[in-house]
């Protein structure tokens, strides 16, 4: 493969998690899980709308990847709204 130019790809990563998750789970596990599932749905919709892809949703976090930083920021703003 001498002379081959390396293929480069620029991606943006959006990572988010729940502030105070352990405290919330200790206070009311059922309500926290229900709220977490509702928030994940919001994230999934916003990520898909901006052309991103969910990589993982371990525990209380969401990890996603986008082909542009602009799309990642637009997704973050949409989720915050």
N, C-alpha and C positions, 0 to 999 in steps of 0.2 A: 504494500500500500504506500510505497514511497511516492511523495508528491501529492498525496491526497490532502485536501484542505479539511481541517476539523469542522464538523457541523456544530454550530452554536445555536443555542435556543435561550431566549430571554423569557423568564416566567416571573410572575409575582405570586407570593404566598400570603394568604389571609388566615390567621390563626386567632381563635377566640375561645375564652372559657368563662365559666360562671364565677363571679366574685362572691366569695362567702359560701361556696357550695357545701362544704362540710357542715357549716353552721346551719344552713337551710335544711339539709338532710336530717340533722339531729332534731331540729324543731318540728318538722312536718314532712316526713319522707314521701308520703303519697302526693301531697300538693307540689312538692319540689319536682318529683318525677313527671307529673302532669305538665307543669310549667316548662320543664326542660324539653319535653317532647313537642310542645307548642312552639317553643323558640327554635328548635331544630327545623321544624317545618318552615318557619320564616326564613331561616338561613338557606335551606335547600332551594326555596323558591327564588330568593334573591341571587344566589350563586348561579342557578340555571339561567335566570333572566340576563345575567351579565356574561354568559358564555363560559363560566367557570366549571370546575369539577370538584366534588367532595372527595377528599383523599381518605379521611378517617374521622370518626366521631367517638373516640374513646372517652369513657367517663363523662365529664361535663364539658368536653372541648369539641371544637369543630376545626378541622384543618382542610383548607381548600387551595386550589391552584388556578391561576388565570394566565392567559397569554399576554396580558398587558397590565401595567400598574394602574392605568386609568380605570379598567374594569374592576380591579380589586377594590379601589377606593370607592367607586360608584356602588359596589355591593355593600361595603361597610356603611356607607351613608344610608343606603336603603334599609339596612337592618336596624340602624339606630333610629330611623323615623318610625 
